[in-house]
């Protein structure tokens, strides 16, 4: 039983957080400082997470995009792989 976890308010909040995560990943060059602020161990919302948790999140996001994007091709795949590589490197550095 998930109680009210999937009620309308929480669902909207989860969508908003997911959109923010995607936006940060896609604009990492311009938003790196904000990204680091969010994922560093000092951020109470993300403190419990390990590097591997962030890696799973990003890999799952990419798999979801791959399965949902009708225009997915080698060019899109390469672009997303670069996003993955850069974001995981920032996470690695930020989390020591």
C-alpha positions as CSV (number, residue, x, y, z in Angstrom):
1,X,0.0,0.0,0.0
2,X,1.4,3.4,-1.1
3,X,-1.0,5.5,0.9
4,X,-1.3,9.0,-0.7
5,X,2.1,8.7,-2.4
6,X,0.5,8.7,-5.8
7,X,-2.2,11.2,-5.2
8,X,-2.7,14.1,-7.6
9,X,-0.6,16.6,-5.6
10,X,2.4,14.2,-5.2
11,X,2.1,13.2,-8.9
12,X,2.3,16.8,-10.0
13,X,5.3,17.4,-7.7
14,X,7.1,14.3,-9.1
15,X,6.4,15.5,-12.7
16,X,7.8,18.9,-11.8
17,X,10.9,17.4,-10.2
18,X,11.5,15.1,-13.2
19,X,11.1,18.1,-15.6
20,X,13.6,20.0,-13.5
21,X,16.1,17.1,-13.6
22,X,15.8,16.8,-17.4
23,X,16.2,20.5,-17.8
24,X,19.3,20.6,-15.7
25,X,20.8,17.6,-17.5
26,X,20.2,19.1,-20.9
27,X,21.6,22.5,-19.9
28,X,24.4,21.3,-17.8
29,X,26.9,23.7,-19.3
30,X,24.9,26.6,-18.1
31,X,23.4,25.1,-15.0
32,X,26.4,23.2,-13.5
33,X,26.5,25.2,-10.3
34,X,22.8,24.6,-9.6
35,X,23.2,20.9,-10.5
36,X,26.2,20.6,-8.1
37,X,24.2,22.4,-5.4
38,X,21.4,19.9,-5.7
39,X,23.4,16.7,-5.8
40,X,26.1,17.4,-3.3
41,X,26.0,15.4,-0.1
42,X,25.2,18.6,1.9
43,X,21.8,18.8,0.2
44,X,19.5,17.1,2.7
45,X,17.2,15.9,-0.1
46,X,19.9,14.0,-1.9
47,X,22.3,13.2,1.0
48,X,21.2,9.6,1.3
49,X,21.9,8.8,-2.3
50,X,25.1,7.2,-3.6
51,X,26.8,7.7,-6.9
52,X,25.2,4.5,-8.1
53,X,21.7,5.8,-7.4
54,X,22.3,8.8,-9.6
55,X,23.7,6.5,-12.3
56,X,20.6,4.3,-12.1
57,X,18.3,7.4,-12.4
58,X,20.2,8.7,-15.4
59,X,20.3,5.3,-17.1
60,X,16.6,4.8,-16.5
61,X,15.8,8.2,-17.8
62,X,17.8,7.5,-21.0
63,X,16.1,4.2,-21.5
64,X,12.7,5.8,-21.1
65,X,13.6,8.5,-23.6
66,X,14.9,5.8,-26.0
67,X,11.7,3.9,-25.7
68,X,9.4,6.9,-26.1
69,X,11.2,9.2,-28.6
70,X,10.0,8.3,-32.1
71,X,12.9,10.4,-33.6
72,X,15.5,8.4,-31.6
73,X,18.5,7.6,-33.9
74,X,22.2,7.4,-33.6
75,X,22.6,11.2,-33.4
76,X,20.1,11.5,-30.6
77,X,21.7,8.5,-28.8
78,X,25.2,10.1,-29.1
79,X,23.9,13.4,-27.7
80,X,22.2,11.6,-24.7
81,X,25.3,9.6,-24.1
82,X,27.3,12.8,-23.9
83,X,24.8,14.2,-21.4
84,X,25.1,11.0,-19.4
85,X,28.9,11.1,-19.4
86,X,29.1,14.8,-18.4
87,X,26.5,14.6,-15.7
88,X,28.0,11.5,-14.1
89,X,31.4,13.1,-14.1
90,X,30.0,16.2,-12.3
91,X,28.3,13.9,-9.8
92,X,31.5,12.0,-9.3
93,X,33.4,15.2,-8.6
94,X,30.7,16.7,-6.4
95,X,30.2,13.7,-4.3
96,X,33.9,12.9,-3.9
